[in-house]
């Protein structure tokens, strides 16, 4: 609505005309129609109260807890590391 009003007048007048409520657009009418209370359809009284709570519970049996021992191995640092190359490499510029 602001863009439509801004095509015909300056921006300040377009803002005032858009938000003053005296110049509603088609969307404003649609929103106003949506706010009107709808007619409620009457339900027949023969349905009564419906109980939606389940009174029985299912039992879920879980398997017993089983522990698992992971294999344990020790490594020393010298076994896992590699020695540096001998003699140390030299750069070609040196």
N, CA, C and O of each residue as an XYZ file, in Angstrom:
376
protein
N       0.827     -1.185      0.000
C       0.000      0.000      0.000
C       0.865      1.240      0.000
O       0.537      2.216     -0.674
N       1.952      1.228      0.731
C       2.854      2.368      0.772
C       3.445      2.634     -0.605
O       3.563      3.787     -1.022
N       3.814      1.579     -1.307
C       4.401      1.751     -2.636
C       3.390      2.342     -3.618
O       3.745      3.171     -4.456
N       2.150      1.922     -3.515
C       1.108      2.452     -4.403
C       0.891      3.929     -4.114
O       0.790      4.739     -5.036
N       0.819      4.282     -2.827
C       0.624      5.687     -2.460
C       1.838      6.531     -2.814
O       1.686      7.699     -3.170
N       3.027      5.975     -2.725
C       4.237      6.740     -3.016
C       4.364      7.054     -4.501
O       5.085      7.981     -4.869
N       3.690      6.313     -5.350
C       3.736      6.598     -6.794
C       2.987      7.878     -7.130
O       3.308      8.545     -8.113
N       1.980      8.228     -6.314
C       1.126      9.360     -6.632
C       1.435     10.593     -5.797
O       1.116     11.707     -6.214
N       2.052     10.423     -4.624
C       2.342     11.563     -3.752
C       3.766     11.447     -3.231
O       4.471     10.483     -3.529
N       4.185     12.449     -2.444
C       5.520     12.378     -1.845
C       5.518     11.342     -0.719
O       4.460     10.880     -0.292
N       6.713     10.983     -0.244
C       6.851      9.893      0.725
C       6.155     10.204      2.040
O       5.522      9.319      2.615
N       6.250     11.423      2.529
C       5.619     11.748      3.814
C       4.095     11.643      3.723
O       3.454     11.141      4.646
N       3.510     12.113      2.614
C       2.067     11.994      2.440
C       1.658     10.539      2.238
O       0.598     10.123      2.704
N       2.489      9.767      1.547
C       2.186      8.353      1.340
C       2.188      7.594      2.657
O       1.328      6.742      2.880
N       3.152      7.893      3.542
C       3.186      7.255      4.862
C       1.942      7.611      5.667
O       1.321      6.742      6.280
N       1.583      8.890      5.662
C       0.409      9.313      6.420
C      -0.854      8.655      5.875
O      -1.701      8.210      6.650
N      -0.991      8.589      4.557
C      -2.177      8.008      3.948
C      -2.246      6.495      4.172
O      -3.336      5.937      4.301
N      -1.073      5.824      4.219
C      -1.047      4.377      4.408
C      -1.474      3.984      5.811
O      -2.209      3.012      5.987
N      -1.015      4.737      6.824
C      -1.227      4.319      8.211
C      -2.302      5.104      8.952
O      -2.462      4.912     10.157
N      -3.053      5.989      8.274
C      -4.065      6.749      8.995
C      -5.348      5.955      9.246
O      -6.137      6.329     10.114
N      -5.570      4.875      8.510
C      -6.751      4.046      8.709
C      -7.960      4.513      7.926
O      -8.965      3.804      7.879
N      -7.897      5.685      7.308
C      -9.018      6.210      6.540
C      -8.996      5.720      5.096
O      -9.992      5.865      4.387
N      -7.893      5.150      4.651
C      -7.750      4.692      3.269
C      -7.337      3.223      3.251
O      -6.195      2.924      2.902
N      -8.230      2.289      3.617
C      -7.845      0.869      3.658
C      -7.700      0.276      2.256
O      -8.355      0.709      1.308
N      -6.835     -0.717      2.153
C      -6.625     -1.418      0.889
C      -7.378     -2.752      0.933
O      -8.074     -3.052      1.903
N      -7.230     -3.538     -0.121
C      -7.920     -4.836     -0.183
C      -7.434     -5.774      0.913
O      -8.221     -6.541      1.468
N      -6.133     -5.718      1.231
C      -5.590     -6.563      2.295
C      -6.168     -6.161      3.654
O      -6.440     -7.018      4.495
N      -6.355     -4.853      3.867
C      -6.943     -4.395      5.131
C      -8.362     -4.926      5.288
O      -8.761     -5.324      6.383
N      -9.127     -4.932      4.189
C     -10.484     -5.478      4.243
C     -10.470     -6.979      4.531
O     -11.311     -7.482      5.276
N      -9.525     -7.680      3.946
C      -9.438     -9.129      4.171
C      -9.093     -9.430      5.622
O      -9.632    -10.369      6.208
N      -8.197     -8.639      6.205
C      -7.817     -8.842      7.617
C      -9.006     -8.529      8.520
O      -9.257     -9.243      9.491
N      -9.732     -7.465      8.200
C     -10.902     -7.107      9.005
C     -11.964     -8.201      8.943
O     -12.603     -8.508      9.949
N     -12.151     -8.789      7.757
C     -13.118     -9.890      7.645
C     -12.671    -11.102      8.449
O     -13.510    -11.817      8.996
N     -11.378    -11.346      8.532
C     -10.867    -12.476      9.296
C     -11.037    -12.305     10.789
O     -11.114    -13.292     11.521
N     -11.098    -11.047     11.260
C     -11.262    -10.792     12.690
C     -12.709    -10.910     13.147
O     -12.961    -10.999     14.349
N     -13.665    -10.912     12.225
C     -15.067    -11.034     12.615
C     -15.306    -12.423     13.210
O     -14.769    -13.412     12.711
N     -16.095    -12.498     14.256
C     -16.357    -13.824     14.864
C     -17.129    -14.716     13.896
O     -18.076    -14.281     13.241
N     -16.705    -15.954     13.826
C     -17.368    -16.922     12.966
C     -18.539    -17.559     13.707
O     -18.543    -17.646     14.935
N     -19.524    -17.999     12.942
C     -20.650    -18.693     13.551
C     -20.178    -20.071     13.995
O     -19.553    -20.807     13.231
N     -20.483    -20.398     15.217
C     -20.092    -21.703     15.744
C     -21.183    -22.716     15.427
O     -22.365    -22.472     15.673
N     -20.778    -23.834     14.887
C     -21.754    -24.879     14.614
C     -22.035    -25.623     15.921
O     -21.134    -25.909     16.708
N     -23.294    -25.917     16.115
C     -23.669    -26.597     17.351
C     -23.444    -28.095     17.216
O     -23.828    -28.700     16.215
N     -22.828    -28.684     18.217
C     -22.583    -30.115     18.234
C     -23.775    -30.814     18.882
O     -24.369    -30.276     19.816
N     -24.118    -31.954     18.420
C     -25.221    -32.678     19.070
C     -24.818    -33.069     20.490
O     -23.667    -33.425     20.744
N     -25.777    -33.000     21.410
C     -25.505    -33.279     22.806
C     -25.378    -34.753     23.136
O     -25.085    -35.095     24.281
N     -25.589    -35.633     22.178
C     -25.575    -37.060     22.460
C     -24.167    -37.639     22.544
O     -24.005    -38.789     22.952
N     -23.144    -36.873     22.167
C     -21.785    -37.405     22.206
C     -21.298    -37.625     23.631
O     -20.631    -38.620     23.913
N     -21.623    -36.716     24.517
C     -21.195    -36.867     25.893
C     -19.715    -36.565     26.060
O     -19.086    -35.989     25.172
N     -19.166    -36.954     27.193
C     -17.769    -36.714     27.490
C     -16.919    -37.882     26.995
O     -17.255    -39.045     27.219
N     -15.839    -37.566     26.334
C     -14.953    -38.588     25.809
C     -13.711    -38.631     26.690
O     -13.063    -37.605     26.897
N     -13.376    -39.801     27.207
C     -12.199    -39.966     28.054
C     -11.028    -40.400     27.176
O     -11.056    -41.478     26.582
N     -10.008    -39.562     27.098
C      -8.878    -39.852     26.231
C      -7.656    -40.336     27.011
O      -6.561    -40.407     26.452
N      -7.823    -40.663     28.270
C      -6.702    -41.116     29.087
C      -6.635    -42.637     29.052
O      -7.631    -43.314     29.308
N      -5.479    -43.162     28.741
C      -5.283    -44.607     28.702
C      -4.996    -45.088     30.124
O      -4.122    -44.547     30.800
N      -5.718    -46.083     30.568
C      -5.566    -46.529     31.946
C      -4.565    -47.661     32.094
O      -4.156    -47.956     33.216
N      -4.153    -48.309     31.012
C      -3.185    -49.391     31.121
C      -1.813    -48.902     30.675
O      -1.697    -48.019     29.826
N      -0.799    -49.481     31.249
C       0.572    -49.134     30.897
C       1.265    -50.354     30.332
O       1.050    -51.483     30.772
N       2.085    -50.099     29.367
C       2.900    -51.183     28.846
C       4.180    -51.314     29.660
O       4.717    -50.316     30.141
N       4.662    -52.523     29.813
C       5.881    -52.770     30.566
C       6.983    -53.078     29.567
O       6.834    -53.948     28.709
N       8.076    -52.363     29.685
C       9.196    -52.590     28.785
C      10.337    -53.198     29.593
O      10.860    -52.573     30.516
N      10.711    -54.402     29.244
C      11.791    -55.084     29.938
C      13.104    -54.786     29.233
O      13.232    -54.962     28.021
N      14.064    -54.338     30.004
C      15.371    -54.019     29.457
C      16.327    -55.173     29.715
O      16.207    -55.845     30.740
N      17.266    -55.418     28.822
C      18.235    -56.482     29.067
C      19.145    -56.085     30.224
O      19.339    -54.895     30.475
N      19.705    -57.061     30.931
C      20.590    -56.728     32.053
C      21.840    -56.002     31.546
O      22.268    -56.183     30.406
N      22.401    -55.190     32.411
C      23.583    -54.411     32.074
C      24.786    -55.329     31.943
O      25.054    -56.149     32.821
N      25.496    -55.186     30.856
C      26.671    -56.010     30.614
C      27.876    -55.088     30.517
O      27.887    -54.150     29.719
N      28.878    -55.352     31.321
C      30.090    -54.544     31.254
C      31.050    -55.174     30.260
O      31.062    -56.389     30.067
N      31.830    -54.350     29.651
C      32.794    -54.818     28.669
C      34.152    -54.252     29.038
O      34.304    -53.040     29.189
N      35.119    -55.108     29.181
C      36.479    -54.672     29.508
C      37.267    -54.545     28.218
O      37.466    -55.519     27.491
N      37.714    -53.320     27.947
C      38.521    -53.076     26.766
C      39.938    -53.576     27.010
O      40.434    -53.479     28.132
N      40.600    -54.106     25.992
C      41.986    -54.545     26.183
C      42.877    -53.343     26.485
O      42.722    -52.273     25.896
N      43.790    -53.535     27.394
C      44.654    -52.448     27.833
C      46.094    -52.784     27.445
O      46.630    -53.824     27.828
N      46.699    -51.893     26.686
C      48.087    -52.079     26.293
C      48.836    -50.803     26.614
O      48.298    -49.701     26.498
N      50.057    -50.963     27.010
C      50.882    -49.798     27.308
C      51.948    -49.650     26.235
O      52.533    -50.630     25.772
N      52.178    -48.441     25.862
C      53.223    -48.123     24.898
C      54.100    -47.056     25.522
O      53.606    -46.137     26.176
N      55.377    -47.178     25.321
C      56.270    -46.127     25.787
C      56.498    -45.159     24.629
O      56.330    -45.520     23.464
N      56.870    -43.964     24.949
C      57.057    -42.925     23.942
C      58.133    -43.295     22.930
O      57.910    -43.078     21.739
N      59.279    -43.837     23.317
C      60.282    -44.166     22.298
C      59.797    -45.193     21.272
O      60.256    -45.178     20.130
N      58.884    -46.078     21.653
C      58.389    -47.066     20.705
C      57.505    -46.424     19.639
O      57.442    -46.913     18.511
N      56.828    -45.342     19.984
C      55.898    -44.715     19.064
C      56.508    -43.582     18.253
O      55.941    -43.185     17.235
N      57.648    -43.052     18.679
C      58.228    -41.912     17.971
C      59.338    -42.383     17.038
O      59.899    -43.466     17.201
N      59.632    -41.556     16.079
C      60.693    -41.848     15.129
C      61.843    -40.899     15.373
O      61.636    -39.738     15.724
N      63.041    -41.385     15.189
C      64.205    -40.520     15.393
C      64.375    -39.622     14.167
O      64.002    -40.012     13.061
N      64.930    -38.433     14.350
C      65.127    -37.524     13.225
C      66.175    -38.084     12.272
O      67.016    -38.886     12.678
N      66.130    -37.666     11.000
C      67.127    -38.178     10.060
C      68.536    -37.745     10.436
O      68.744    -36.649     10.957
N      69.468    -38.587     10.174
C      70.840    -38.266     10.518
C      71.685    -38.298      9.251
O      71.606    -39.308      8.552
N      72.416    -37.386      8.914
C      72.540    -36.025      9.421
C      71.303    -35.205      9.063
O      70.569    -35.564      8.143
N      71.063    -34.088      9.794
C      69.878    -33.263      9.519
C      69.928    -32.714      8.075
O      71.006    -32.385      7.581
N      68.810    -32.618      7.424
C      68.812    -32.088      6.058
C      69.208    -30.628      6.018
O      68.898    -29.871      6.938
N      69.879    -30.235      4.978
C      70.297    -28.838      4.800
C      69.484    -28.227      3.670
O      69.116    -28.901      2.708
N      69.218    -26.953      3.806
C      68.482    -26.285      2.746
C      69.428    -26.001      1.570
O      70.625    -25.814      1.786
N      68.921    -25.967      0.343
C      69.822    -25.749     -0.817
C      70.441    -24.368     -0.821
O      71.473    -24.177     -1.465
N      69.853    -23.380     -0.123
C      70.389    -22.026     -0.137
C      71.553    -21.882      0.833
O      72.284    -20.895      0.747
N      71.759    -22.822      1.751
C      72.806    -22.671      2.775
C      74.178    -23.042      2.262
O      75.156    -22.966      3.005
